Structure formats: structure tokens, C-alpha cells
Amino acid sequence: MRLNALLACLVAHALIGNNGIQAQTSCPWDDQTLDKWSSPTTWPSGQVPQENDVVNIPAGKKVLLDTPIPRLLTLTIDGTLVWGNVDGIRMETSYVLVNGEFHIGSETCPFEKEADIFLYGQSNSAENVPGPFGRKFVGVASGGRLEIHGKPKKSWTKLTGTVAPSNGSCGIVYDSVNEQFNSEYQEGLHVVIWNPDGTVYDYGIFDTESGVMDHVHNFVYKMGIGKIVAIAIHEDIGLPLASWEPLYQAIENLGGTQIRNVQAKDPYAFVAITGNMNKGGHTETEIKRRDRQAERERISCTSLIKLRIYFLHSVTVPSGSKYSVRFRVLARRLAFPLVTVLDDIYGWAPGEFRYSHFGHVTYGVDERAEVGLLSRNIRIEGEVQETCYSNNADEAYLCTRFEMDTFGGHVKVIRGGFARVEGVELYHLGQQSTLGTYPLHFHMCDEVPGQYFKNNAIRDSFSRCITIHGTDNATVSDNVCLNHIGHGIFLEDSAERWNIIHRNLVIGTVHGTILLSDRKSDECADPDHC
């Protein structure tokens, strides 16, 4: 879900640096001195970069990324690169080396569209920068500046009331799987009728091949006004016959419009309130065919019913397959849970709840569950191979240990560099096989007042989340870190001073292998890996 609110960018902003963005511009992309990436005249070769090109933005050159680009081999920024105010640009490259300046938004004008940086490569890729950066990175070298400012959103908060899971038993009025009808597996039309309070009024199964369509018509019309009726095809409706006209009329009189389009093996479900056909009190699935495979759908009644009814069918293979139909009637509080939280989370999208989450202070102990936002509009992702691979004995050990590829990307700032990163989603970053390669990393930067990693979401990291090494006066605040190998927020030398580490949510730490402090005690019995 994207915010509709526009943030006015009216404050003039001057950036520091010899190749910096022109002062007095409201947003970085408004600088009129920028040359467009899409223009051949921007490039010394007279040609816009092509797939697998090694791209260099020379010192003194300022470029606006104004168009989608092909996969690059490498990108080195000696001048300035500004991400344009364009939606959906995806940058794929083995690395981004920032010797000059790289801007996506600014503090006073955050970037609010969608942007992706995808870092690809393996642990033995030829695209390697010797020294502190290595492979598969966004690296800020001495004299470089990285400014990434995503859409402002509350990073995480706490519940102020308990939330029940949508798949729990509390609040389920009716579930066909757990009712007496669950043994009825015959093909045909399954009809369930409920009273307005959610109790079952009647149930019937009609074999469409037996010519009993008149029975469907009579069954539906005997129920009276104000009942809730759900009709679904189980496995197969069969081939349309002339005798089906009573069936078509019965469903169309209830408000259905798609039933005549149903073919053999098509999934179909229809929900309505009898007597309310003209009040929007019905819902119907669309007929979808995709190589004879059914898609998972969910439909819900209107608010007139005050119940949510789910129609789920299995995704199937073409021949000899069966559609399993399940109806559930949920109490309103379960179907439409009200989530109360401690802070304003405007801009968050709703989601389903798999588990119960406690939301109260008990006997003075704050047991309220944390709720973190994992998605951001700017995303940096590392490529991951489907199967684990190894180029040496240590990597073979990691494959045995984790049973997955653990060579992600990383973002690293070294001494003399400048970085402010906020509002970014970082996914599959970190390299378990390589020391000093973490999702976000201040590396031996000395004093860095004004620099920060804030309001980011780091998930499924292969080596920590945020590391401060040999760096003082940095700010690390309001980040969410979920599922990571090794310590989440890591002060590497333990001598780092005056850093502000505040209000971060770190969940799902598992033992790693890089340092002894990352390992389980029993793993040090192996002298080759301790």
C-alpha cells in the first residue's frame, strides 16, 4: 500500500562535496545541471550503457537516472549519480562503488516511489574490488557520499490489545472441514445455507451429471428471505447440459452472473443473501483458466452479512486433479480484527495473523508484542542461488551447516566516506563466508557525526544486521532486524564510543560461524572451524 499523502519538499538543501548537487534545489532530481542517463550525449562513447557494460561516471559528471536500465556488470561513481523521481527503476549490478556521490532522495525530500538495487554474483565472481569491499556490494570509499532516504514510515511499534490468529478456532462459527459434512466428497454442486446468526440452516449436494438441476432450484427457493447461501463446485461441474437451465436461473435470480461461463474443471463459488440481490449482498468468483490450473482466491461477503466467508481451492495439476472447496464463517472480530497499537502507523498495509499476539501489560511487566514493518519502498537485495555451492572447504562446511547459499550482498562505508541511509529494505545481505561483509557496516570510519542508519528493515541476513567497527558518533536507531545469522547489532572492537544505538527491534538471531562468540559451545570441538 502506498501513501497518497505528498510530502512537500520546499526546504533548500545544499550537499557537501566537490561534485555535489547544486545548492538551493528542493529535491536532488530537480538539479538542472544533471545530465540524463537516457541521453547518448551523456556518455563519452556516445552510447547509452548496454547490458553487461562496465559503467563509470567520471569525476565532474553529474547524471540523473531517469529511465529503466539493463543489467550492468559493474557501476563505479566517481562523479555524481542521482536517482530520478521515476517509479519502478531496478538497478542490477555486481557492485556499486561510490567514490563520488550517490543520491536517492534527501533528508528534506524523501524518495517516495519504488526503487530496487539488486546485487548479483557468487563468492568466486571475477567482479572483485581488492581490499575492504570485495564482491557484491554497495561500497562508500574515502571521499564518497551515499544518501538514501526512503518514504518515512514508523519502523515498529507495540500492540495495545491482543490479536487472535485468523486460522485459530476462537470465533469460527462454521468450518466445512470440521463439520459433519466433511465426509461428503462427491463431485457436483455443494450448497450451504446459513441463518443470519451464522448457524447452519441446511446443506445439500447435487450431482450435476444425474439431471437433478430441478432439485437445486427447489432447494434454493425453499429457504426464504434473509438467509445466506453459498454455492460452490466441488472437483467438477461436468459438461453443460440443456437440463441445467433451472440451475442457471436459480443462481442468476440470486444475483450470480458468471455461472453460464463455467466449464468442466473450472473453480467457482457464489455467496449471496436471499432477498437482497439489489443491495449488493452477493459476491462471486471470477472464472479463471490458466492451463487448467486453478488459482487461489479469497472472496468475502459485504458488510450486510457481518460475516466473512472464505472460498479456497487448491492449486492443482492439469490431469486427474481435484478442487477442494472449503467454506468458513467467522465472527466479525476474527474476520476483521481490530489491531490497536501504541504509535501512529499511517501508511502500513493490513495483513493476516497466523498466531495469537498478546498485547497487555501484566502485573507491571510489559508483555505487549512488537509489530515491525518489513517492507520499504527502496530495496537493496542480494542474489541467492537456489542450491548451496562451495569453492573451498570453508564454504563446503557452511553448506553442510546451513543448507543454503549464504553469500549475499553488503553495504559498507570506510574511513573518509559519508553515509546516511534511512527507509530502506535490505534483503539477503551479509556474507557468512567473508569477514566484514554485513548488511549495513561502518568500517573503521573514526569520527562520523551526522551519519546514520535509521528506520531500515533488514531481514533474512546471512551475517548480522548492523555493524559499527572502529567508528564513533554514529547513529543506529529505529531499525527492524528479522532472522539473521550472528549478532544482530555488533560493536566489533568493543572500544567504539559515543554511538547512539536506540529503539531497534532485533528478532530471530541464530548462531553463526565467523567468530567464536557467534558459535554454539559444542561446535568448538571441531578445531578446523574454531
Secondary structure per residue as TSV (DSSP state, phi and psi in degrees):
chain	resnum	aa	ss	phi	psi
A	1	M	-	360.0	130.5
A	2	R	-	-105.2	146.7
A	3	L	-	-72.0	142.4
A	4	N	-	-92.2	-18.9
A	5	A	-	-68.0	138.4
A	6	L	-	-100.3	135.7
A	7	L	-	-95.3	119.6
A	8	A	-	-70.5	132.6
A	9	C	-	-111.9	79.3
A	10	L	-	-109.3	-6.6
A	11	V	S	-88.0	124.7
A	12	A	-	-64.4	141.6
A	13	H	B	-136.4	123.7
A	14	A	-	-109.8	129.2
A	15	L	-	-101.6	147.4
A	16	I	-	-86.1	140.0
A	17	G	S	140.1	149.6
A	18	N	T	-64.5	-31.5
A	19	N	T	-108.0	25.2
A	20	G	-	-70.9	170.7
A	21	I	-	-68.3	142.1
A	22	Q	-	-58.1	134.8
A	23	A	T	-65.1	160.8
A	24	Q	T	70.6	19.8
A	25	T	B	-99.4	142.8
A	26	S	S	-75.4	-35.6
A	27	C	S	-133.8	150.1
A	28	P	G	-55.0	-39.3
A	29	W	G	-74.5	-7.3
A	30	D	G	-83.3	-7.5
A	31	D	-	-63.2	116.0
A	32	Q	T	-73.6	-8.9
A	33	T	T	-87.8	-0.1
A	34	L	-	-77.1	139.2
A	35	D	E	-95.0	138.6
A	36	K	E	-76.0	135.5
A	37	W	T	-56.7	-37.4
A	38	S	T	-73.3	-8.8
A	39	S	-	-92.7	126.2
A	40	P	G	-59.2	-28.5
A	41	T	G	-70.5	-12.7
A	42	T	G	-71.0	-26.2
A	43	W	S	-106.4	139.2
A	44	P	T	-55.7	-31.7
A	45	S	T	-77.7	-11.5
A	46	G	S	75.4	14.0
A	47	Q	S	-135.4	136.0
A	48	V	-	-65.2	140.0
A	49	P	-	-51.8	138.3
A	50	Q	-	-107.9	175.4
A	51	E	T	-58.9	136.5
A	52	N	T	67.5	18.2
A	53	D	-	-76.0	149.7
A	54	V	E	-90.2	113.3
A	55	V	E	-107.7	132.6
A	56	N	E	-130.3	127.4
A	57	I	E	-97.0	108.3
A	58	P	-	-69.8	160.0
A	59	A	T	-57.4	137.9
A	60	G	T	90.2	-17.1
A	61	K	-	-91.9	134.4
A	62	K	E	-121.0	120.4
A	63	V	E	-120.4	138.5
A	64	L	E	-102.8	119.7
A	65	L	E	-78.4	98.5
A	66	D	-	-112.7	6.5
A	67	T	S	-153.3	155.0
A	68	P	-	-59.0	147.2
A	69	I	-	-127.4	154.9
A	70	P	-	-75.6	171.4
A	71	R	-	-64.1	128.4
A	72	L	-	-101.1	156.0
A	73	L	S	-76.4	-53.9
A	74	T	E	-145.5	159.8
A	75	L	E	-134.8	119.8
A	76	T	E	-116.9	126.9
A	77	I	E	-110.0	99.6
A	78	D	S	-92.1	-24.6
A	79	G	S	-97.5	-121.4
A	80	T	E	-136.0	134.0
A	81	L	E	-123.2	126.6
A	82	V	E	-117.3	125.2
A	83	W	E	-71.3	122.6
A	84	G	-	-70.1	163.4
A	85	N	S	-80.6	61.9
A	86	V	-	-125.0	138.4
A	87	D	T	-86.3	143.2
A	88	G	T	80.2	15.1
A	89	I	E	-75.4	134.6
A	90	R	E	-122.6	122.3
A	91	M	E	-103.0	115.6
A	92	E	E	-111.4	123.5
A	93	T	E	-159.6	158.5
A	94	S	S	-75.9	-28.9
A	95	Y	E	-162.5	160.0
A	96	V	E	-123.6	113.4
A	97	L	E	-104.9	117.2
A	98	V	E	-103.9	100.0
A	99	N	S	-95.4	-22.9
A	100	G	S	-105.6	-112.9
A	101	E	E	-137.0	140.7
A	102	F	E	-132.9	119.0
A	103	H	E	-123.1	129.3
A	104	I	E	-126.4	98.1
A	105	G	S	73.9	-174.9
A	106	S	-	-148.7	172.7
A	107	E	S	-59.0	-40.0
A	108	T	S	-90.6	-10.1
A	109	C	S	-142.1	78.0
A	110	P	-	-62.1	150.0
A	111	F	-	-78.9	125.2
A	112	E	-	-114.6	1.1
A	113	K	S	-94.2	-169.6
A	114	E	-	-97.0	133.5
A	115	A	E	-141.5	140.9
A	116	D	E	-133.0	134.9
A	117	I	E	-118.8	121.1
A	118	F	E	-116.7	117.8
A	119	L	E	-100.4	120.4
A	120	Y	-	-116.6	163.6
A	121	G	-	132.3	168.1
A	122	Q	-	-120.0	176.7
A	123	S	T	-67.9	-14.7
A	124	N	T	-115.0	18.3
A	125	S	-	-60.9	146.7
A	126	A	S	-69.9	-23.3
A	127	E	-	-77.8	92.4
A	128	N	-	-139.7	131.0
A	129	V	B	-104.9	106.0
A	130	P	T	-59.0	146.4
A	131	G	T	110.6	-139.3
A	132	P	T	-76.3	-16.9
A	133	F	T	-96.8	-48.8
A	134	G	B	75.7	-122.9
A	135	R	S	-121.5	151.5
A	136	K	S	60.9	66.2
A	137	F	E	-147.6	162.1
A	138	V	E	-110.7	112.4
A	139	G	E	-119.9	133.6
A	140	V	E	-107.9	108.1
A	141	A	-	-85.7	176.1
A	142	S	T	-59.4	128.9
A	143	G	T	88.2	-7.9
A	144	G	-	-87.8	159.5
A	145	R	E	-140.1	127.7
A	146	L	E	-118.6	119.0
A	147	E	E	-124.3	108.4
A	148	I	E	-126.2	119.8
A	149	H	E	-134.3	101.2
A	150	G	-	-84.4	-179.7
A	151	K	-	-60.6	128.4
A	152	P	-	-66.0	127.2
A	153	K	-	-146.6	149.5
A	154	K	-	-62.5	127.1
A	155	S	-	-74.0	-44.8
A	156	W	E	-161.1	161.8
A	157	T	E	-151.0	-166.4
A	158	K	E	-128.3	151.9
A	159	L	B	-70.3	150.0
A	160	T	S	-115.8	7.7
A	161	G	S	-156.9	150.8
A	162	T	-	-71.2	140.1
A	163	V	B	-113.7	130.1
A	164	A	-	-88.4	150.3
A	165	P	-	-74.2	147.6
A	166	S	T	-71.2	-18.8
A	167	N	T	-103.8	13.4
A	168	G	S	-79.7	175.1
A	169	S	S	-89.9	-25.4
A	170	C	T	-69.0	122.4
A	171	G	T	95.7	-2.6
A	172	I	E	-85.8	114.1
A	173	V	E	-80.3	-40.2
A	174	Y	E	-148.7	137.3
A	175	D	E	-142.4	115.2
A	176	S	G	-60.5	-28.5
A	177	V	G	-67.6	-32.7
A	178	N	G	-102.9	5.9
A	179	E	S	-96.8	176.6
A	180	Q	G	-67.0	-15.8
A	181	F	G	-85.6	-1.0
A	182	N	G	-69.1	-10.5
A	183	S	G	-88.5	-3.6
A	184	E	-	-87.7	96.1
A	185	Y	-	-109.2	9.2
A	186	Q	-	-69.6	152.0
A	187	E	S	-67.6	157.1
A	188	G	E	128.4	-152.8
A	189	L	E	-101.1	121.2
A	190	H	E	-102.9	128.2
A	191	V	E	-122.7	125.8
A	192	V	E	-119.7	134.2
A	193	I	E	-121.4	129.9
A	194	W	E	-116.4	151.3
A	195	N	-	-74.7	162.9
A	196	P	T	-58.8	-23.6
A	197	D	T	-84.5	0.8
A	198	G	S	97.5	-7.2
A	199	T	-	-76.7	150.6
A	200	V	E	-74.9	129.1
A	201	Y	E	-94.5	-44.3
A	202	D	E	-163.8	166.5
A	203	Y	E	-150.8	139.8
A	204	G	E	-150.5	149.5
A	205	I	E	-122.9	132.9
A	206	F	E	-128.2	117.4
A	207	D	-	-77.2	111.7
A	208	T	G	-68.1	-16.7
A	209	E	G	-85.8	-7.1
A	210	S	G	-99.6	5.7
A	211	G	T	69.1	37.5
A	212	V	-	-109.2	31.1
A	213	M	H	-65.7	-28.1
A	214	D	H	-62.1	-33.2
A	215	H	H	-66.4	-36.7
A	216	V	H	-61.7	-45.9
A	217	H	H	-58.1	-47.7
A	218	N	H	-67.6	-38.8
A	219	F	H	-62.6	-43.1
A	220	V	H	-68.7	-40.6
A	221	Y	H	-81.8	-10.6
A	222	K	T	-81.2	-10.6
A	223	M	S	-76.2	-22.8
A	224	G	-	86.9	-174.8
A	225	I	T	-91.5	145.6
A	226	G	T	90.8	0.5
A	227	K	-	-85.6	157.1
A	228	I	E	-103.5	124.3
A	229	V	E	-120.1	134.3
A	230	A	E	-124.2	127.8
A	231	I	E	-122.6	130.9
A	232	A	E	-143.5	150.7
A	233	I	E	-88.2	129.7
A	234	H	E	-107.5	116.2
A	235	E	S	71.7	-63.0
A	236	D	-	-160.3	133.9
A	237	I	-	-87.6	-14.2
A	238	G	-	86.4	-173.1
A	239	L	S	-87.4	136.1
A	240	P	-	-57.2	138.2
A	241	L	-	-124.6	159.3
A	242	A	G	-61.5	-28.7
A	243	S	G	-73.9	-0.6
A	244	W	G	-84.5	-3.0
A	245	E	H	-55.7	-40.2
A	246	P	H	-60.9	-36.4
A	247	L	H	-63.4	-48.4
A	248	Y	H	-57.8	-45.6
A	249	Q	H	-65.0	-39.4
A	250	A	H	-62.1	-46.0
A	251	I	H	-72.2	-39.1
A	252	E	H	-66.6	-33.9
A	253	N	H	-66.9	-25.6
A	254	L	H	-81.0	-12.1
A	255	G	T	117.6	-1.3
A	256	G	-	-73.5	143.9
A	257	T	-	-124.6	-9.2
A	258	Q	S	-103.1	-9.2
A	259	I	G	-61.1	-33.4
A	260	R	G	-71.6	-14.5
A	261	N	G	-89.8	-5.1
A	262	V	-	-74.6	130.2
A	263	Q	-	-112.3	175.4
A	264	A	T	-57.6	136.8
A	265	K	T	73.9	4.6
A	266	D	-	-79.8	141.1
A	267	P	-	-79.2	143.0
A	268	Y	-	-156.3	140.5
A	269	A	E	-148.9	150.6
A	270	F	E	-145.2	134.7
A	271	V	E	-129.7	135.1
A	272	A	E	-152.9	164.4
A	273	I	E	-107.7	123.2
A	274	T	T	-65.3	134.9
A	275	G	T	86.4	-2.0
A	276	N	-	-121.2	30.6
A	277	M	G	-62.4	-29.2
A	278	N	G	-95.6	8.0
A	279	K	G	-113.9	17.5
A	280	G	T	72.6	19.3
A	281	G	-	-90.3	37.3
A	282	H	E	-143.1	158.3
A	283	T	E	-143.4	143.0
A	284	E	E	-140.4	141.9
A	285	T	-	-76.3	149.1
A	286	E	-	-79.3	150.7
A	287	I	-	-84.1	118.7
A	288	K	-	-124.5	133.0
A	289	R	-	-124.4	132.3
A	290	R	B	-144.3	88.0
A	291	D	T	52.3	42.6
A	292	R	T	64.6	14.1
A	293	Q	B	-102.9	138.5
A	294	A	-	-90.5	142.8
A	295	E	-	-94.8	152.2
A	296	R	-	-76.1	130.3
A	297	E	-	-131.0	159.1
A	298	R	-	-135.2	132.2
A	299	I	-	-124.4	156.1
A	300	S	-	-140.0	148.5
A	301	C	-	-71.3	167.1
A	302	T	-	-76.1	173.8
A	303	S	T	-67.7	-11.6
A	304	L	T	-61.8	-33.6
A	305	I	T	-81.3	-30.3
A	306	K	-	61.5	25.2
A	307	L	S	-135.3	153.2
A	308	R	E	-108.9	129.2
A	309	I	E	-113.9	124.5
A	310	Y	E	-99.5	136.8
A	311	F	E	-116.2	116.2
A	312	L	E	-123.3	134.9
A	313	H	-	-133.0	154.9
A	314	S	-	-77.7	148.1
A	315	V	-	-76.8	126.9
A	316	T	-	-125.0	166.9
A	317	V	-	-92.8	160.0
A	318	P	S	-57.7	-60.4
A	319	S	T	-94.8	141.3
A	320	G	T	66.4	21.0
A	321	S	-	-93.4	165.5
A	322	K	-	-131.1	141.9
A	323	Y	-	-95.1	126.7
A	324	S	-	-100.3	122.7
A	325	V	-	-104.5	133.7
A	326	R	E	-134.7	127.9
A	327	F	E	-108.1	137.0
A	328	R	E	-132.3	136.4
A	329	V	E	-113.8	121.6
A	330	L	E	-115.7	144.5
A	331	A	-	-61.1	149.4
A	332	R	H	-56.9	-38.7
A	333	R	H	-66.9	-24.5
A	334	L	H	-89.0	-38.7
A	335	A	H	-70.1	-36.4
A	336	F	S	-127.0	70.9
A	337	P	-	-64.8	138.0
A	338	L	-	-94.3	115.7
A	339	V	-	-100.7	119.0
A	340	T	-	-107.9	129.9
A	341	V	B	-127.8	169.4
A	342	L	S	-75.8	-32.6
A	343	D	S	-120.3	167.8
A	344	D	-	-73.0	120.3
A	345	I	-	-119.0	38.6
A	346	Y	T	-55.4	130.4
A	347	G	T	105.4	-15.7
A	348	W	-	-73.9	147.7
A	349	A	-	-95.7	146.4
A	350	P	-	-71.8	162.0
A	351	G	-	-153.6	175.2
A	352	E	-	-88.2	157.5
A	353	F	-	-115.6	123.2
A	354	R	S	-88.6	-25.4
A	355	Y	S	-132.8	164.6
A	356	S	-	-77.6	136.6
A	357	H	B	-124.3	119.1
A	358	F	-	-75.7	143.4
A	359	G	-	-139.1	44.8
A	360	H	-	-138.9	159.1
A	361	V	E	-93.6	122.6
A	362	T	E	-117.5	121.3
A	363	Y	T	50.9	41.0
A	364	G	T	80.8	-2.3
A	365	V	E	-99.2	124.8
A	366	D	E	-77.0	101.9
A	367	E	-	-108.5	19.9
A	368	R	-	-71.4	131.7
A	369	A	-	-70.3	140.5
A	370	E	E	-78.7	145.6
A	371	V	E	-126.7	113.9
A	372	G	E	-110.2	147.7
A	373	L	-	-95.5	118.6
A	374	L	-	-96.0	-16.6
A	375	S	-	-102.5	148.2
A	376	R	-	-140.1	162.8
A	377	N	S	-80.0	-17.8
A	378	I	E	-109.4	131.2
A	379	R	E	-133.2	131.7
A	380	I	E	-115.6	121.9
A	381	E	E	-128.9	140.9
A	382	G	E	-99.3	138.9
A	383	E	-	-67.1	141.3
A	384	V	-	-129.9	132.3
A	385	Q	-	-75.7	149.0
A	386	E	S	-66.1	-33.7
A	387	T	S	-121.5	149.1
A	388	C	-	-72.0	142.4
A	389	Y	-	-129.8	163.6
A	390	S	-	-146.5	142.7
A	391	N	S	-114.8	-1.8
A	392	N	S	-159.1	177.5
A	393	A	H	-65.2	-38.2
A	394	D	H	-64.0	-41.5
A	395	E	H	-68.1	-34.0
A	396	A	H	-63.3	-38.8
A	397	Y	H	-63.1	-41.4
A	398	L	H	-64.3	-37.6
A	399	C	H	-63.3	-40.4
A	400	T	H	-66.2	-39.4
A	401	R	H	-73.3	-48.4
A	402	F	H	-105.8	-17.7
A	403	E	S	58.2	35.8
A	404	M	S	-163.1	161.6
A	405	D	-	-67.5	126.7
A	406	T	-	-119.5	25.5
A	407	F	B	-107.2	84.9
A	408	G	-	-91.9	-164.6
A	409	G	B	-91.5	-177.4
A	410	H	E	-157.8	156.6
A	411	V	E	-118.8	124.1
A	412	K	E	-138.6	135.4
A	413	V	E	-118.9	128.9
A	414	I	E	-111.4	174.8
A	415	R	T	-55.6	133.7
A	416	G	T	91.0	-11.1
A	417	G	-	-88.3	167.6
A	418	F	E	-137.1	131.9
A	419	A	E	-144.7	133.8
A	420	R	E	-134.3	114.2
A	421	V	E	-126.6	121.8
A	422	E	E	-148.8	148.6
A	423	G	S	70.1	36.8
A	424	V	E	-120.9	141.0
A	425	E	E	-96.7	125.7
A	426	L	E	-118.2	118.7
A	427	Y	E	-129.0	131.1
A	428	H	S	58.6	45.6
A	429	L	B	-105.8	172.7
A	430	G	-	89.9	146.0
A	431	Q	B	-130.0	108.7
A	432	Q	T	-68.8	-22.0
A	433	S	T	-88.2	-7.2
A	434	T	S	-130.0	122.4
A	435	L	T	-66.3	137.7
A	436	G	T	82.7	23.3
A	437	T	-	-125.3	98.3
A	438	Y	-	-126.1	163.3
A	439	P	S	-54.4	-46.5
A	440	L	E	-135.7	129.8
A	441	H	E	-150.2	115.1
A	442	F	E	-89.1	114.2
A	443	H	E	-114.6	108.1
A	444	M	E	51.6	46.7
A	445	C	E	-90.2	-9.0
A	446	D	E	67.1	-129.0
A	447	E	E	-88.2	127.1
A	448	V	-	-133.1	52.2
A	449	P	T	-59.4	138.2
A	450	G	T	87.7	-7.4
A	451	Q	-	-97.3	149.3
A	452	Y	E	-161.1	161.7
A	453	F	E	-123.2	110.3
A	454	K	E	-135.1	145.0
A	455	N	S	54.4	39.0
A	456	N	-	-103.8	161.3
A	457	A	E	-120.7	117.6
A	458	I	E	-115.3	123.4
A	459	R	E	-140.1	149.4
A	460	D	E	52.6	55.2
A	461	S	E	-90.5	143.7
A	462	F	S	-93.6	-4.7
A	463	S	S	-162.0	96.7
A	464	R	-	61.2	-168.9
A	465	C	S	-124.7	-59.4
A	466	I	E	-133.1	130.7
A	467	T	E	-122.6	132.6
A	468	I	E	-113.7	114.5
A	469	H	E	-127.7	118.6
A	470	G	E	57.6	37.4
A	471	T	E	-136.6	136.3
A	472	D	E	-122.0	153.5
A	473	N	S	69.4	22.9
A	474	A	-	-88.0	159.9
A	475	T	E	-118.0	127.2
A	476	V	E	-127.5	103.4
A	477	S	E	-144.4	149.8
A	478	D	S	58.1	32.1
A	479	N	-	-94.6	150.6
A	480	V	E	-111.1	129.1
A	481	C	E	-128.4	116.2
A	482	L	E	-127.0	125.6
A	483	N	E	63.8	94.9
A	484	H	E	-147.0	149.5
A	485	I	E	-93.3	123.8
A	486	G	S	88.3	170.8
A	487	H	-	-51.4	137.5
A	488	G	S	-71.2	-59.0
A	489	I	E	-113.5	120.5
A	490	F	E	-126.2	119.8
A	491	L	E	-96.5	106.9
A	492	E	S	-71.8	-41.6
A	493	D	S	-95.3	-14.1
A	494	S	S	67.9	4.1
A	495	A	-	-107.8	4.4
A	496	E	-	-66.3	140.7
A	497	R	-	-128.9	153.6
A	498	W	S	58.6	23.5
A	499	N	-	-85.7	142.7
A	500	I	E	-100.0	111.7
A	501	I	E	-117.7	106.0
A	502	H	E	-142.5	133.0
A	503	R	S	58.2	42.5
A	504	N	-	-98.0	145.0
A	505	L	E	-109.2	114.9
A	506	V	E	-122.3	119.4
A	507	I	E	-137.3	139.4
A	508	G	E	86.4	43.4
A	509	T	E	-80.0	132.8
A	510	V	E	-123.8	156.9
A	511	H	-	-62.4	140.1
A	512	G	-	-112.3	-161.8
A	513	T	S	-130.5	-8.0
A	514	I	S	-66.6	-48.4
A	515	L	S	-118.9	161.7
A	516	L	G	-59.7	-34.4
A	517	S	G	-69.7	-14.5
A	518	D	G	-84.9	-19.3
A	519	R	S	-90.3	160.1
A	520	K	-	-73.8	150.9
A	521	S	G	-62.1	-36.2
A	522	D	G	-75.0	-11.8
A	523	E	G	-76.7	-18.6
A	524	C	G	-77.8	3.6
A	525	A	G	-72.0	-15.0
A	526	D	-	-94.8	102.7
A	527	P	G	-64.9	-20.4
A	528	D	G	-76.1	-15.6
A	529	H	G	-129.6	29.3
A	530	C	-	-136.4	360.0
